[in-house]
Amino acid sequence: MLGIAALAVLSWHAQAAQPAKKKSNTPATPKKLYCWDQNGQRTCSDTLPSEAVNQARDEINASNGMRSAEIDRALNADERAVAAAAAAQQQADLAAEATRKRTDQALLTTFQSEDDLRRVFAERTALIDNNVQTARYNVTSLREGLISLLRDAGNRELAGQKVPDKLAGDIQKRHNELIWQQRLQASFERQRVELDGEIEQILQRYRAMRAPAGA
């Protein structure tokens, strides 16, 4: 058997024969501390438990104590829907602004005067005016017819006679038609007012673009 001295010599030779290990130049990733609020208390840990993954938290560099990141809490389904709607609205607003700029450019290049611009709306104005007049005529006609039917039914009741089922049905039908026509008339009149506002807004923009610089 080899003596202790011989074993020591063999071990030294084996170590000397092995190549020296190179030092890595890659810096070690600094350890993190995670801090979040849990049940009203501030909690910090070097590991992030699953129940805290979606909560707001601070990430702190453990070597120097400086905050390296601030993570907002994850949104719930309703909040994600609201955020998506807000993003969609922002995109729609940007698209509307781009469309308005193209429209303004078209106004300048297409129409030489306000009269030319007004003629574009003449057809729409005439159509809505015709709808308003027709609805008003129908309302007047239906009202007069309903009054006649009600007068007939009243006279029968005063004479002690029973109001026929057909007459009662005609009164109900005429009343429903009158209500529907009144709503239609109100809708047409509202469209006419909105069209006037739309025309005025476009005219104001056209005047502003035509005005000399600095005016």
C-alpha positions in Angstrom: 0.0 0.0 0.0 1.1 3.5 -0.7 2.1 5.6 2.2 0.4 8.9 3.1 3.3 10.9 1.6 3.0 9.1 -1.7 -0.7 9.7 -1.8 -0.2 13.4 -1.2 2.3 13.6 -4.1 0.0 11.8 -6.5 -2.9 14.1 -5.5 -0.7 17.2 -6.1 0.3 15.9 -9.5 -3.3 15.2 -10.5 -4.4 18.7 -9.5 -1.5 20.3 -11.4 -2.4 18.4 -14.5 -6.0 19.7 -14.6 -6.5 23.0 -16.7 -7.2 26.1 -14.7 -10.9 27.1 -14.7 -11.6 30.4 -16.5 -13.5 33.1 -14.6 -16.8 34.1 -16.3 -17.1 37.7 -17.4 -21.0 37.5 -17.3 -22.2 39.5 -14.4 -24.5 37.6 -12.0 -28.2 38.5 -12.2 -28.9 40.6 -9.1 -31.4 39.1 -6.7 -34.8 40.7 -6.4 -37.1 41.5 -3.6 -40.9 41.7 -4.3 -43.0 44.0 -2.1 -46.8 44.1 -2.3 -49.8 44.9 -0.1 -51.6 41.9 1.4 -54.5 42.2 3.8 -53.6 45.8 4.5 -50.0 45.1 5.3 -46.8 45.5 3.3 -45.2 42.2 2.5 -41.8 41.6 1.0 -40.2 38.4 -0.1 -37.4 37.1 -2.4 -40.0 34.9 -4.1 -43.4 35.9 -5.6 -46.2 33.6 -4.5 -49.0 32.8 -7.0 -51.6 34.8 -5.1 -49.5 37.9 -5.5 -48.7 37.6 -9.2 -51.7 39.7 -10.3 -51.3 42.3 -7.6 -49.5 45.7 -7.8 -45.9 45.3 -6.5 -42.5 46.9 -6.4 -39.4 45.0 -7.5 -36.3 46.0 -5.5 -32.6 45.2 -6.2 -31.5 43.3 -3.2 -27.9 44.3 -3.6 -28.4 48.1 -3.3 -32.0 48.4 -2.0 -33.1 50.5 -5.0 -36.5 50.0 -6.7 -35.9 48.5 -10.1 -39.5 48.2 -11.3 -43.1 49.1 -10.4 -45.7 46.6 -11.7 -49.4 47.6 -11.8 -52.0 45.0 -10.8 -53.6 42.9 -13.5 -56.9 44.2 -14.8 -60.1 42.2 -14.3 -62.5 41.3 -17.1 -64.6 44.5 -16.7 -61.5 46.7 -16.6 -60.0 45.1 -19.6 -63.3 45.6 -21.5 -63.2 49.3 -20.5 -59.6 49.7 -21.5 -60.3 48.0 -24.8 -63.3 50.3 -25.4 -61.1 53.3 -24.6 -58.4 52.2 -27.0 -61.0 51.6 -29.7 -62.5 55.0 -29.1 -59.1 56.6 -29.3 -58.5 54.8 -32.7 -61.9 56.0 -33.9 -61.1 59.6 -32.8 -57.8 59.5 -34.7 -59.5 58.1 -37.8 -62.2 60.7 -37.5 -59.6 63.5 -37.3 -57.8 62.1 -40.4 -61.1 61.9 -42.2 -61.9 65.5 -41.2 -58.5 66.7 -42.6 -59.1 64.9 -45.9 -62.6 66.4 -46.0 -61.3 69.9 -45.4 -58.8 69.5 -48.2 -61.6 68.3 -50.4 -63.7 71.3 -49.5 -60.9 73.7 -50.6 -60.2 71.9 -53.8 -63.8 71.1 -54.9 -65.9 74.2 -54.0 -65.0 77.7 -55.1 -67.7 79.4 -53.1 -70.2 78.9 -50.3 -73.0 78.7 -52.9 -71.4 75.7 -54.5 -71.1 74.1 -51.1 -74.8 74.8 -50.2 -75.9 73.2 -53.4 -74.5 69.9 -52.2 -77.0 69.9 -49.3 -79.9 71.1 -51.4 -81.1 67.5 -52.2 -80.9 66.3 -48.6 -82.7 69.5 -47.4 -85.5 69.1 -50.0 -85.9 65.4 -49.1 -86.2 66.0 -45.4 -88.5 69.0 -45.9 -90.8 66.8 -48.0 -90.9 64.2 -45.3 -91.8 66.8 -42.7 -94.6 68.2 -44.8 -96.0 64.7 -45.5 -95.9 63.7 -41.9 -97.7 66.9 -40.8 -100.4 66.3 -43.4 -100.8 62.7 -42.2 -101.1 63.8 -38.6 -103.7 66.4 -39.4 -105.7 63.9 -41.5 -105.5 61.2 -38.9 -106.5 63.6 -36.1 -109.6 64.8 -38.0 -110.6 61.2 -38.8 -110.2 60.2 -35.2 -112.3 63.2 -34.0 -115.0 62.1 -36.5 -115.0 58.5 -35.2 -115.1 59.7 -31.5 -118.0 62.0 -32.3 -119.9 59.2 -33.9 -119.3 56.9 -30.9 -120.2 59.7 -28.5 -123.5 60.4 -30.2 -124.4 56.7 -30.1 -123.7 56.6 -26.3 -125.8 59.7 -25.7 -128.6 58.1 -27.6 -128.4 55.0 -25.4 -127.0 52.9 -28.1 -124.0 50.5 -27.9 -120.9 51.4 -29.7 -120.3 48.7 -32.4 -117.2 46.6 -32.1 -116.1 47.7 -35.6 -116.3 51.4 -34.6 -114.4 50.8 -31.4 -111.7 48.9 -33.3 -111.5 51.7 -35.9 -111.0 54.2 -33.1 -108.2 52.2 -31.5 -106.5 51.6 -34.9 -106.8 55.3 -35.9 -105.4 56.3 -32.5 -102.4 54.0 -32.8 -101.7 55.3 -36.4 -101.9 58.9 -35.1 -99.3 58.3 -32.4 -97.0 56.5 -34.8 -97.3 59.4 -37.3 -96.6 62.0 -34.6 -93.4 60.2 -33.6 -92.4 60.0 -37.3 -93.1 63.8 -37.7 -91.0 64.5 -34.6 -88.1 62.4 -36.0 -88.2 64.2 -39.4 -88.3 67.6 -37.7 -85.3 66.6 -35.5 -83.4 65.5 -38.6 -84.1 68.9 -40.2 -82.7 70.8 -37.3 -79.6 68.5 -37.1 -79.0 69.1 -40.9 -79.1 72.8 -40.4 -76.5 72.5 -37.7 -74.3 70.2 -39.8 -74.5 72.7 -42.8 -73.6 75.6 -40.5 -70.6 73.8 -39.0 -69.2 72.9 -42.5 -69.7 76.4 -43.7 -67.8 77.8 -40.7 -64.9 75.4 -41.3 -65.0 76.4 -45.0 -64.9 80.1 -44.2 -62.0 79.5 -41.7 -60.0 77.7 -44.3 -60.7 80.3 -46.9 -59.8 83.2 -44.6 -56.4 84.9 -45.3 -53.6 83.8 -43.0 -53.6 85.8 -39.7 -57.2 87.0 -40.2 
